[in-house]
Amino acid sequence: MRVLLVEDDPMIGRSVQQGLRQDGCAVDWVRDARAGELALATAPYELLLLDLGLPGASGLDLLASLRRAANAIPVLVITARDSVADRIRGLDTGADDYLVKPFDLDELSARIRAVLRRHAGRAAPLLVVGDLQLNPATHELTQNGQPVLLSAREFALLQALLERPGTPLSRADLEERLYGWGEEIGSNAVEVHIHSLRRKLGAERIRNIRGVGYLVPPAP
């Protein structure tokens, strides 16, 4: 999953970026609303983490602009503004959730998962396709009820495929899900992870559509 973080506090920004990267997310971090606007115009993100108290234009200004443009990206506000009025203003402007600083990274991850489930129209926390059952909250995968150990990148790649069974994702699509700005991408990094997943799950679990991309077949 690729996340855009708009946060001007360097300590919080580094902490959130490092924590989410350890969860297998690709996290791009900018420090003001204008940079956030430019990033959103140039890269596909699945989630926006947005501080409100930014230099120049506020986070609320950016959020309002996105919603006026009918941009439906999920937005989780992270801010020190803890009054009820501020929370109402943020939610009414178009935020999907509102988390007050300081917060625990585990709670942030849980709220991210909940926001994404709501946007996907999915209440259940598990992704189940055939004999595969993936739990984004615990980073656990089972196949026919047996646990399968995956690296963080393998887990993130498989999650991307299981979220859209039967739909091929290109190598570029998967790279965007796995890597943020400044992270080195090997020329065959995606293929290496796909090979490892096939070895662990069976070659038939991930198919290569020549010239298009990779997919997990839907359950029969």
Summary of the structure (lengths in Angstrom):
residues: 220
radius of gyration: 18.0
end to end distance: 26.5
largest distance: 53.8
contacts: 655
relative contact order: 0.12
helix: 43%
strand: 20%
